[in-house]
Amino acid sequence: MSEQMYPVTKQGHEQLKTELKHLMSVVRPEVVQAIADAREHGDLKENAEYHAAKERQGFVEGRIQELNGKLAQCNVIDISRLSGEKVIFGATVTYVDIETDEEKTYQIVGEDEADLEKGKISYNSPIARALIGKTVGDSLIIPIPKGKVEVEITDLEFVVK
C-alpha cells in the first residue's frame, strides 16, 4: 500500500504541529487527571464522569494519532517560493461571476487549513478542482450546490496569508 503525500502550506504545517503539542502537553494530562479524579468517586460502572473522561481520552488519542500521521506524510509547500501563470496549490485566485459580476478571491490550501470565512479553500473542493490548471483570462464553469456558475479568472498571485 502506497502512502499518499498530504499537501499543506508552511503556515498550515505549523498549525498542525501547534495543535499536536497542545493536545500532548495540555489536554492529555488534563484527561488523565479527570480519569483519576473520577476513579476516586467509587463504582466505575455507574460513574458518568469516568465514562465521559474515558470517551474524551479516546477522542484526544485518536486526534493525536491522526495529526502524527498527517505530519509524517506532509508535503510542506512554501508559497513564498511559488510563481507561475497557472493556478496551483497555494495560489490566491480572484474570479468574477460572468452573470452577476460578483468577485471572489480564494487561496487554495490543504484540507485542515480550509476556512471559507478567511478565503481559504481546500484543494479537494469543487471550486479549487475547477480552478487548478487554469490561467488569468480563462473562463470556466464551477459546480456549486445550486447548480453551476460561469466565471472568469481575473487575478492570480502567490502570497502568504
Summary of the structure (lengths in Angstrom):
residues: 161
radius of gyration: 21.5
end to end distance: 35.2
largest distance: 69.6
contacts: 442
relative contact order: 0.16
helix: 43%
strand: 27%
